[in-house]
C-alpha cells in the first residue's frame, strides 16, 4: 500500500434538473490513508465531517469502496463489521455510522454520495438495506474503472456532469446488488446450474424445453432451481424463456420477411393465435403493428 497521503474530493450543488432526473450525486472523492495517519482527513464540510468517537448521520446515501488495506465499520442496529480490501459499504440517510482504517495498514478508499427518488425506491424495495451494509464485490476491476472515469469527468467538468455521475452511481449500486445475489449461491457446488440453464434456454428458443426435465439434467431439484433462477434473474424460468422468445420474435419481425406464423414457430410458439395474443398482452400492439412501426423507424 502506498505510504503517501492523498485526498481528492468534490461536493456538488443540486439543481431542479438534477432532482427531476431521479438520481443525483452530492459528493465524490478518493483518499489514500497511510498507516498511523489520522482519520478522517480534515477539509470536509459540515454535515460530512465526523470523528470516530461521535460518528455521523447523513441525510443522503453514500457508497464507499475500499480498494486496499482494511478497517472497521459500525452502524445502528448493533452492526460491527470488519472491512477488507475489495469491500464496499453503503451508508443510509438517517442511520448513524462510523468507520475507519486499521492503524497498521491504513486503506485506500473511494466514495460517492447520492440521493433522489430512484435511490429511495431502491431502499423501499429492499434492493439495498442498512441491515446488510458491507458487501464483498465480485467485479473490482469494474468498480475501480467506474470510479476512475467519474473522477476524470469531475476534473474535466463535463457538460451535464450530474447525469454522467448519476448513471455511474447506479452502475456501482447495481454491482453491489449483483454481488449480494451471487453470495446467496456461494459455496454451493450447484451454483453454476442457473448459468448453464440460461445458456440452454437462450440457445434453444424454438425448442420445447421442460423446466423440470432441465433441472433434472442439471442435477438439481426443481424447487431449488426455480428459487435460484428467480434470485439470479428476477424471473421464473418459464417466464424468462417467454421473454427471450418475444425478444427474438421482435427482432425477426423487424429484420426479416418471415410471416407471423413462421416467426411464431421459430420462436417456440406452435399456436400462432396464442403467440399474437401474448405479444399484444406484453407489448400492447399486435405482431403486424410492431413490424409496421419498425419499418417506419
Steps between C-alpha positions, in 0.01 A plus 500: 500500500632848414631680811428849362182676607276608213150646495267629230138597551220709356160600638225600258203735497180332386266669252133439425611325180715263703214416738261441209755254357415276794855441619762761584848503649593705806870420529778287355854441609805284555730480802817300548568475874844367600555299822480699823350805323210686670157424360285640356705775337399860559344726240154349460198729545266489797252220462761269349791529744503264798724335758506148637379597843178666385436336164266663251148505357457599134186630332581314178656172382866422445703210362858448619736260320822391672749391234790438739567455870244411763297657778176491692139611452224553757142621471161499671350160563807379690692446176876457547677370190856471375574666167750331270654598170235450232210584730232762441289642778180696453390794716132587538322826581405528865715202606783566745836352396875526534796338330877523490805321358717275710791702638747232392392488136312820418280466194419637155139609473272636228156638574196648338202664671162490328127544552172541313174316451679218321730433795210526742309243294800264507486512877121470515508198271782347711754488219731664753471473877662661802484157665760367252730795439834328425529314170784307340487605135578245229591754231774713649648585161169652392454677834845657482465596133161661566637715780797598285272609213280699737794685653635575152159641402498718812850633432399577140172667609307312234164645384201347684749366753226408748333270248832332416571443867146383572527232234831382643359498853214278384757268342692476828187418700410243235838332549433485873157347446650244261761407761227456762302271271810299413581456869174311546645221287865501611652182636230307315635249246177538304527880474595488130176319417315827437766624258488170314122516490500852357741391227272206417189718490659770284645240263173315445228764484306303242514171687266344750706511818333363812629682809472202734690284253761773459548519877541123514761507223691766695498283810282723720148482636239708322410692816865600552539580129194724487596690816860547386387609153268766641779623728739519205274659239189633674285268285384142529660268239190472282439876512864563407462268202183679387671839523799376297268354237320832469830685462596261220157542341530879503838480329362267231197723443724802452778337299350219290222428253377193686126479556361538850422128501857410399640728770269346758631152414866609497466652846333199658132597469323221316170688515510821294191638672644446848822670387306802372291525819808480721688751284214749526461438873868572564557784254154647444535458122451208263798338325395663171475842663846452650639412155341806341633731770849354463500574129409864566771548763 
